[in-house]
Amino acid sequence: MEIAFSCQEMGRILNNVIIVEDTHEENNMFILTVIAHGNKEGHLKDTTGKKAWTIDELVEDVCDVKSLRGKPKIFFFQSCRGGVRLQVILL
């Protein structure tokens, strides 16, 4: 299943689901996985290539949520950070 979001949709999810204060009261931890294109300045990009936010901004926004304070937070990011393509090595 592929889920691809525009910048507006990513912002809506961040503002209406992730950083809503009372959303995480009963949770013991928080895990976020983001797979996206990026650039060398650390911006994540949406499906159209538009800059959405930086990885640092996203982590800060989540860490500022009061209902997540004192709880473990795990972030997984898979994104390129430039135009250099790595050579594929088959094992």
NORPE-V618819 format. One record per helix or strand. SS is the DSSP state (H for helix, E for strand). FROM is the first residue (numbers start at 1). LEN is the number of residues. If there is no record, write none. Layout:
BEGIN
ss={SS/SS}
from={FROM/FROM}
len={LEN/LEN}
END
This chain:
BEGIN
ss={H/H/E/E/E/E/H/H/E}
from={7/21/29/37/43/51/55/66/72}
len={12/4/7/2/3/4/9/3/7}
END
